[in-house]
Amino acid sequence: MITLFRRLRAARAGVSGRGRRADRLFGAGVLLLALVVGAAAANNSVTGAKKEEGFQTAAPYAILIDAETGTVLYEKGADVPSPPSSLLKLMTAEVVFNEIKSGRITADQEFMVSEDAWRRGGAPSHTSSMFAPIHSRVRVEDLLRGLIIQSGNDAAIALAEGIGGNERSFAQTMVKRARELGLTRSTFGNATGLPDPANLVTMRELAKLAQHIIKTYPDFYPIYGEREFTWNKIRQLNRNPLLPLNIGADGMKTGFTADGGYGLVGSAQQNGLRLIVAINGLKTAKDRADEGKRLLDWGFSGFEARPLFADGQIIGDAKVFGGAQGSVPLIADKAVSVLVPKNTTDRISARIVYTGPVRAPVAEGQAVGKLRVLRGDNVTLEVPLKTSEAVEVGNLPQRAMDVVTEVVIGWIKQGFARI
């Protein structure tokens, strides 16, 4: 395949304004750089990679992504909401991590295990439990280990009550926090993942959440890889079946309920490449372990990184309205590469998507849209873009010309609409 590692700087777009589009093709099969202008285009979501020929999974809901870039390597029912069971505890933990990082609580702070936490999540509940004694006071860090390693429902409720006052209020915080992270389809009714009609997640959003936890909380992520934890003189092994396998696995979480089936979010790293797998709805614990390992093995053996743009390389331009210049160059925060199947013949293309034109003045480093990378017709990666330089407000003739251009193109559009 012809390398895509080349400088691509778009000329000033000949079409401007909300909802208009300019496409340019740089060599057949090399790179399509399309400037898609308008809010509707900017709000499109990643549709994901196609299900690769020759690979099938028994999981009804599955996704495999590159942890660094978010590139989707495989998906199946990834946007279908399903009961998360204890996979939901990833969101519970994220809220706690965020509270610690923000300084609102500390890891050494103690929360009490209430009678409700003990009865519904402790020994009397006959569910996964940390076995914390009733009315005992437990450090937040130990409750996190009980939550993550032992999947303790008592730990989840104690954390929820300690932070939110009660579990229902904490669940509302979980939903709010999920929206802040861009998780728009997942909902939460409790902190445990025990059956609740409000508990619904998608595998795409669970994988995105796992990616966020790994990147944002490097001090806490290693807890997911700890093999065992002892509390109240009861030793329990980590429930993640991938950890003992020789595949580089070092986290994350398992789950099971009768409604949701067996699920797993797992992460593994080999030769500098980290992958995240999320699966749900399997019939047995063995199926869960087998399918998680199969997906990771397939990803590590069948894909390679393909560079697209160097660090600091200008990717394209955004149209500027009322500026001293008609466009502004766009760059990414770092080099852009994408994982693709080895020996693939699929065309790799990219599209700049933004709402515009961008109105002057424009600051250097201002966020402007995203780069959307496609393999064939499937979106596999989205990268935020920013301006590489500032654009001042133009003089009166320049601003007047932009206004006239907008009006004329508006007339042209109306004329075509009547034809």
CORZI-V982051 format. One record per backbone hydrogen bond with DSSP energy under -0.5 kcal/mol. CO is the residue of the C=O (numbers start at 0). NH is the residue of the N-H. E is the energy in kcal/mol with one decimal. If there is no record, write none. Layout:
co=<CO | CO>
nh=<NH | NH>
e=<E | E>
This chain:
co=<3 | 6 | 7 | 16 | 19 | 21 | 23 | 23 | 24 | 25 | 26 | 26 | 30 | 30 | 31 | 31 | 32 | 32 | 33 | 33 | 34 | 34 | 35 | 37 | 38 | 40 | 49 | 51 | 60 | 61 | 62 | 63 | 63 | 64 | 64 | 65 | 70 | 70 | 73 | 75 | 76 | 77 | 78 | 81 | 83 | 84 | 85 | 86 | 87 | 87 | 88 | 89 | 90 | 91 | 92 | 93 | 94 | 95 | 96 | 97 | 98 | 98 | 98 | 99 | 105 | 106 | 108 | 110 | 111 | 112 | 113 | 114 | 115 | 116 | 117 | 120 | 120 | 121 | 121 | 121 | 122 | 127 | 132 | 135 | 135 | 137 | 138 | 139 | 140 | 141 | 142 | 143 | 144 | 144 | 145 | 148 | 151 | 152 | 153 | 154 | 155 | 156 | 157 | 158 | 159 | 160 | 165 | 166 | 167 | 168 | 169 | 170 | 171 | 172 | 173 | 174 | 175 | 176 | 177 | 178 | 181 | 186 | 195 | 197 | 199 | 200 | 201 | 202 | 203 | 204 | 205 | 206 | 207 | 208 | 209 | 210 | 211 | 212 | 216 | 216 | 217 | 219 | 220 | 221 | 222 | 226 | 228 | 230 | 232 | 233 | 235 | 238 | 239 | 241 | 244 | 247 | 250 | 252 | 254 | 256 | 259 | 260 | 261 | 262 | 263 | 264 | 265 | 266 | 266 | 267 | 269 | 271 | 272 | 273 | 273 | 274 | 275 | 276 | 277 | 278 | 279 | 281 | 283 | 284 | 285 | 286 | 287 | 288 | 289 | 290 | 291 | 292 | 293 | 294 | 295 | 296 | 297 | 298 | 301 | 303 | 305 | 306 | 307 | 308 | 309 | 313 | 315 | 317 | 318 | 319 | 320 | 321 | 325 | 327 | 328 | 329 | 329 | 330 | 334 | 335 | 335 | 337 | 339 | 340 | 346 | 346 | 348 | 349 | 350 | 350 | 351 | 352 | 353 | 353 | 357 | 361 | 362 | 365 | 368 | 369 | 369 | 370 | 370 | 371 | 372 | 372 | 373 | 373 | 374 | 377 | 378 | 379 | 380 | 382 | 384 | 385 | 386 | 390 | 390 | 391 | 394 | 395 | 396 | 397 | 398 | 399 | 400 | 401 | 402 | 403 | 404 | 405 | 406 | 407 | 408 | 409 | 410 | 411 | 412 | 413 | 414 | 414 | 415>
nh=<5 | 8 | 9 | 19 | 36 | 34 | 25 | 32 | 26 | 30 | 29 | 30 | 25 | 32 | 33 | 349 | 23 | 34 | 35 | 351 | 21 | 36 | 353 | 41 | 42 | 43 | 51 | 54 | 279 | 75 | 277 | 72 | 73 | 66 | 275 | 69 | 65 | 72 | 63 | 61 | 79 | 203 | 80 | 200 | 86 | 87 | 88 | 89 | 90 | 91 | 92 | 93 | 94 | 95 | 96 | 97 | 98 | 99 | 100 | 101 | 102 | 103 | 104 | 102 | 108 | 140 | 139 | 137 | 113 | 134 | 117 | 118 | 119 | 120 | 121 | 152 | 153 | 124 | 125 | 126 | 125 | 152 | 135 | 112 | 137 | 110 | 142 | 143 | 144 | 145 | 146 | 147 | 148 | 149 | 151 | 238 | 155 | 156 | 157 | 158 | 159 | 160 | 161 | 162 | 163 | 164 | 169 | 170 | 171 | 172 | 173 | 174 | 175 | 176 | 177 | 178 | 179 | 180 | 182 | 181 | 183 | 199 | 198 | 199 | 186 | 81 | 205 | 206 | 207 | 208 | 209 | 210 | 211 | 212 | 213 | 214 | 215 | 216 | 219 | 220 | 221 | 222 | 223 | 224 | 225 | 237 | 235 | 233 | 234 | 230 | 228 | 240 | 242 | 244 | 246 | 268 | 266 | 264 | 262 | 260 | 280 | 256 | 281 | 254 | 278 | 252 | 276 | 249 | 250 | 274 | 272 | 273 | 269 | 66 | 67 | 267 | 64 | 265 | 62 | 263 | 60 | 261 | 287 | 288 | 289 | 290 | 291 | 292 | 293 | 294 | 295 | 296 | 297 | 298 | 299 | 300 | 301 | 302 | 341 | 339 | 337 | 3 | 5 | 335 | 312 | 7 | 329 | 327 | 357 | 321 | 359 | 393 | 319 | 317 | 387 | 314 | 315 | 385 | 336 | 307 | 308 | 305 | 303 | 343 | 348 | 375 | 373 | 33 | 352 | 371 | 35 | 369 | 37 | 355 | 320 | 390 | 365 | 386 | 384 | 352 | 371 | 372 | 382 | 350 | 379 | 380 | 348 | 375 | 377 | 374 | 47 | 71 | 372 | 370 | 367 | 330 | 364 | 360 | 361 | 323 | 398 | 399 | 400 | 401 | 402 | 403 | 404 | 405 | 406 | 407 | 408 | 409 | 410 | 411 | 412 | 413 | 414 | 415 | 416 | 417 | 417 | 418 | 418>
e=<-2.1 | -0.5 | -0.5 | -1.6 | -1.8 | -2.7 | -0.5 | -1.8 | -1.0 | -0.9 | -2.3 | -0.7 | -2.3 | -0.7 | -0.7 | -1.3 | -1.1 | -0.5 | -1.0 | -1.1 | -2.1 | -0.7 | -2.2 | -2.0 | -1.5 | -1.3 | -0.6 | -1.6 | -1.9 | -2.7 | -2.3 | -3.0 | -1.5 | -0.5 | -2.5 | -2.6 | -2.3 | -0.6 | -2.5 | -3.0 | -1.4 | -2.3 | -0.6 | -2.3 | -2.0 | -1.7 | -1.6 | -1.9 | -1.5 | -1.4 | -2.7 | -2.0 | -2.1 | -1.7 | -3.2 | -2.6 | -2.1 | -2.2 | -2.8 | -2.2 | -0.5 | -1.6 | -1.2 | -1.1 | -0.8 | -2.5 | -2.5 | -2.8 | -1.0 | -3.0 | -2.3 | -3.0 | -2.7 | -1.6 | -1.5 | -0.5 | -1.4 | -1.6 | -0.6 | -0.6 | -1.1 | -2.4 | -1.8 | -2.8 | -0.5 | -2.7 | -2.4 | -2.4 | -1.6 | -2.4 | -2.3 | -3.0 | -2.3 | -1.1 | -3.1 | -1.0 | -1.7 | -2.3 | -2.4 | -2.4 | -2.2 | -2.8 | -2.3 | -1.9 | -3.0 | -1.5 | -2.0 | -2.4 | -1.6 | -1.6 | -2.2 | -2.0 | -2.3 | -2.8 | -2.5 | -2.1 | -1.8 | -1.5 | -3.0 | -1.5 | -1.1 | -2.0 | -2.1 | -1.1 | -2.7 | -2.6 | -2.1 | -2.4 | -2.0 | -2.4 | -2.6 | -2.4 | -2.2 | -2.5 | -2.4 | -2.1 | -2.8 | -2.2 | -1.0 | -2.4 | -0.6 | -1.9 | -2.0 | -1.4 | -1.4 | -3.3 | -2.2 | -1.6 | -0.6 | -2.0 | -2.3 | -0.6 | -0.9 | -1.1 | -1.7 | -1.8 | -3.3 | -3.0 | -2.8 | -2.6 | -0.8 | -1.1 | -2.1 | -1.8 | -2.8 | -2.2 | -2.9 | -2.2 | -0.8 | -2.5 | -2.3 | -0.5 | -2.5 | -2.6 | -0.5 | -1.9 | -2.6 | -2.6 | -1.7 | -2.5 | -1.3 | -2.6 | -1.9 | -2.2 | -3.0 | -2.9 | -2.0 | -2.1 | -2.5 | -2.3 | -1.9 | -3.0 | -2.5 | -2.2 | -2.6 | -2.0 | -1.9 | -0.9 | -2.4 | -2.6 | -2.2 | -0.5 | -0.7 | -2.5 | -2.0 | -1.0 | -3.0 | -2.0 | -2.8 | -0.5 | -2.5 | -2.2 | -2.7 | -2.3 | -1.9 | -2.9 | -1.0 | -2.8 | -0.5 | -3.0 | -1.9 | -2.6 | -2.5 | -1.5 | -0.6 | -3.0 | -3.1 | -0.6 | -0.5 | -3.4 | -2.4 | -2.5 | -1.4 | -0.6 | -2.8 | -2.5 | -1.6 | -1.8 | -2.0 | -2.9 | -0.6 | -0.6 | -2.5 | -2.3 | -2.5 | -1.4 | -2.5 | -0.6 | -1.7 | -2.8 | -0.8 | -1.6 | -3.1 | -3.3 | -2.5 | -2.9 | -1.7 | -0.6 | -2.7 | -2.6 | -2.4 | -2.7 | -2.3 | -1.9 | -2.1 | -2.6 | -2.7 | -2.4 | -2.4 | -2.9 | -2.6 | -2.1 | -2.2 | -2.5 | -2.6 | -2.2 | -2.6 | -2.5 | -2.2 | -1.2 | -0.5 | -0.9 | -0.5>
